[in-house]
Amino acid sequence: MALLAAFRVEQTDPQRFYSTLAADSVRTVGRYTRLAGSLVLDVGAGRAQFAQAFAAAGATYIALDVNERSVAEAKECVGTSLSVVGSGEQLPFTDATLDVAFASNVLEHVRQPTRLLDELVRVTRPGGLVVCAYTNWLSPWGGHETSPWHYLGAERAVRVYERRTGHAPKNQVGSTLFPVSISDGLRWAQGRPDAVLVDARPRYLPEWCRVFVRLPGVREVVTWNLLLVLRRTIGDSDQHHTGPQGIGGRVSASIGPGTLRRRNA
Ligand SMILES: C[S@@+](CC[C@H](N)C(=O)[O-])C[C@H]1O[C@@H](n2cnc3c(N)ncnc32)[C@H](O)[C@@H]1O
């Protein structure tokens, strides 16, 4: 609930908002895996508070974002040279290399959400964790700054927003915001042959609200933001990646030039 309170100050006190969200991210991922010593990729990393929080938890943090400033901030903050400007829909990392692939509030901002999700699984080592949280379109915050007018349709929501504020919204449906549903995410997660769904629950709501996710239709409105946690398993195509450590083995020690692969290199 502290997170919902933090949302109210996103515009007026971004430092507080992002620190709260970053601390929640570390707590959330830390519930499912040990962060100390882990190699964590944060796709759509956003602000430096995430770099600080993951590094403070002992993780080796890699930021990836389409936004150069985000990546520069992360590099400055935790000094890892692995952080990189790039797209979550085409990650510049070799298969099965990372302990954790994390994407917070990014899925609804990409044109091909399934492709981003597939990429998260691809770069995660067997035994590693994929953690993705996103706001679905029918969530009360689905239209982002145009909410709740998005319930009237994206175009009308923009008109209402412009009339009320005198300027265009930062997020535009079809270019920086794409409607995605809770059912879409669950269907994708349940259909992966090389990952098991460990958890699916409303990220910002109390524990008892996890039942919402089981209610078709209702879940699209009340979940608010869906957290999906998957553990990577061994697929046929991974056999050659596992080496002597196999499932659960840590590959963090293998960070090196091969971890970061520039596709056009
Ligand atoms: C709403 S912010 C989320 C930032 C942070 N993860 C959080 O939870 O607050 C979305 C971020 O995703 C980035 N982004 C948008 N499209 C992307 C893409 N295709 N690949 C990687 N990052 C992307 C944006 O630049 C922005 O930093």
The ligand as an ORCA input file, in Angstrom:
! r2SCAN-3c Opt
* xyz 0 1
  C       7.594      3.598    -17.112
  S       9.309      3.470    -17.274
  C       9.684      2.184    -16.076
  C      11.010      2.421    -15.410
  C      11.308      1.484    -14.240
  N      11.550      0.133    -14.696
  C      10.184      1.542    -13.219
  O       9.660      0.503    -12.844
  O       9.887      2.659    -12.772
  C       9.500      2.612    -18.802
  C      10.954      2.521    -19.236
  O      11.042      1.601    -20.322
  C      11.898      2.159    -21.300
  N      11.528      1.529    -22.576
  C      10.491      1.819    -23.391
  N      10.487      0.996    -24.451
  C      11.542      0.165    -24.308
  C      12.078     -0.900    -25.077
  N      11.524     -1.289    -26.226
  N      13.174     -1.533    -24.619
  C      13.758     -1.159    -23.463
  N      13.311     -0.146    -22.701
  C      12.212      0.498    -23.110
  C      11.662      3.655    -21.209
  O      12.722      4.397    -21.747
  C      11.522      3.830    -19.700
  O      12.756      4.068    -19.077
*
